[in-house]
Amino acid sequence: MATSVKFLNKPIAEVKPTAVVPDFEQLPKTADTIKCPACGLIQPAAIVETRPEPTFLHTCAKCGQVIDKDLWHSVL
């Protein structure tokens, strides 16, 4: 006796996605200027407006350090 996989009491083939995940490159961005904590290079970076919180992620152009929210230091 074969059993089919079910989700919400429907066969999995009948379940349709309920949300559309946008392309990360298409999301709105806010420009910022940051200082790399490793080499001190001041450089432009982008804050991507994701939900529930914005995404702070940048790779330093000089040393390759990955700068995330914890290491993000905006400069004027």
N, C-alpha and C positions, 0 to 999 in steps of 0.2 A: 504494500500500500504506500503510494508516494504521497508525501505531504509538501505543500507549497509554503514558501516563506511569506509571512504576512506582516504588514505594518498597519496599525490602526484598523485591524480586522479586514483589511483588503489585501488581495495578492499584490506583491511588491511591484509587479509590472503595471498595475493600475494607479499607483501613487504618483502624482504629479508634483513637481517642486512648487513650493508656495512663495519663495523669495528669489529675487534676481540678485546675484552678487555682481556689483559693477566692477569693471576693469580698474585696477588700482591706479593706472595712469590717467584715467578719466576723472578721478575724484578731485574736488577743489583743493587748492594748496594756498598756504600763507607763506610769504617770503620772510626770512629771518637771517640775521647775521650771527654766527656763532664762533667761538674760539675752541680749537681742538685742545682737549686736556692733556694729550700726549706731547704734541710738538709746538703748540701755541699759535698755529696758523689761524688767522681770522679769515673766514670764508662765508659765502652765501650758502644757505640751506633752505629746505622747504619743509613746512609742517603740513602733513596731509590730513585733511579734515575727514577722519573716519569716525564711526560711532561705536561705542558710546563715548570714547575719548579720542582726541587727535593722536596721530602717530608721529613720534619724534624719532627719526632714523636717518642717519647720514653717514657716509664713509668719507674720511678726511682725504682731500686731494693730494696732500703731501706725504703723509706717513701710512695711510690706509687704516687708521684706527676707526672702528665702528663706534659711532656716537649715538647712544640711545637716550631715552628720557632722563635716566639717572645722571648721565654725563653731559647733558645739554646745557651750555652756558651762553645765553644771549649777550651780545655786546652792542653798544650804541655806535 
